[in-house]
């Protein structure tokens, strides 16, 4: 049996999370969505995804502040920082902290 890759999306924009979830489901990934940083970190421990899409700015904190924690405790997870506020400063900070990719919504 082939194990499907897992994706965890942590984003407070429900429509965006649904759009991403549907895309990855069509690509045959297991997909999990959380809308707060707290819920997302709990899901991270439960799911152990292959890919984590985490929003820069969440209602209960900044996703960027958790990149180093994730990289230390889950080095195998590929992290994609997502944001609606694109800037070279944010991109450089995210990549320097250990994000594998940085994309703008």
C-alpha positions in Angstrom: 0.0 0.0 0.0 1.3 3.4 -1.0 1.2 6.0 1.8 -0.3 9.3 0.7 1.7 12.5 1.5 0.1 14.7 4.2 -0.4 18.4 4.0 -1.3 20.7 6.9 -2.6 24.2 6.2 -2.7 26.7 9.0 -4.5 29.8 7.7 -7.3 32.0 9.2 -8.8 32.7 5.9 -11.4 29.9 5.6 -12.0 30.3 1.9 -8.3 30.2 1.1 -7.9 27.1 3.3 -10.8 25.4 1.5 -9.4 26.3 -1.9 -6.0 24.8 -1.0 -7.6 21.8 0.6 -9.6 21.0 -2.5 -6.5 21.4 -4.7 -4.4 18.9 -2.7 -7.3 16.4 -2.3 -7.5 16.3 -6.1 -3.8 15.6 -6.1 -4.4 12.6 -3.7 -2.9 14.1 -0.6 -4.2 13.7 2.9 -5.2 17.3 3.9 -5.7 18.9 7.3 -6.7 22.5 7.9 -6.5 24.7 11.1 -7.5 28.3 11.4 -5.4 29.4 14.4 -1.8 28.9 15.3 -2.8 27.0 18.5 -5.0 24.5 16.6 -2.4 24.2 13.9 0.4 23.3 16.4 -1.9 20.7 18.0 -2.7 19.2 14.5 1.0 19.3 13.7 1.7 16.9 16.6 -1.2 14.6 15.6 -0.7 14.6 11.8 3.1 14.9 11.3 2.6 16.3 7.8 5.1 16.1 4.9 4.2 19.7 4.0 3.1 22.6 6.2 1.6 25.7 4.8 1.6 28.3 7.5 0.2 31.9 7.3 2.6 34.7 8.4 -0.1 36.5 10.4 -2.6 34.5 12.4 -5.2 35.7 15.0 -3.2 34.2 17.9 0.4 34.9 16.7 2.8 35.1 13.9 3.5 31.9 12.0 7.0 33.0 11.3 7.8 32.8 15.0 7.3 29.0 15.0 9.4 28.1 12.0 12.6 27.5 14.0 10.6 25.3 16.5 9.2 23.3 13.7 12.6 22.8 12.0 14.2 21.7 15.3 11.5 19.2 16.3 10.3 18.1 12.8 13.2 18.6 10.4 11.6 16.4 7.8 8.6 18.8 7.3 8.8 21.1 4.3 7.6 24.6 5.4 5.8 27.0 3.0 5.2 30.4 4.5 2.2 32.1 3.0 1.1 35.7 3.3 -1.2 38.3 1.8 1.5 40.9 2.7 4.4 40.3 0.4 7.6 42.0 1.1 11.3 41.2 0.6 11.9 41.7 4.3 9.2 39.1 5.3 10.4 36.7 2.7 14.1 37.0 3.8 13.1 36.6 7.4 11.0 33.5 6.7 13.7 31.9 4.6 16.5 32.8 7.1 14.4 31.2 9.9 14.2 27.9 7.9 11.1 28.1 5.6 11.6 26.1 2.5 9.4 28.3 0.3 7.6 31.6 0.6 4.5 32.4 -1.5 2.0 35.3 -1.7 -1.7 34.6 -1.6 
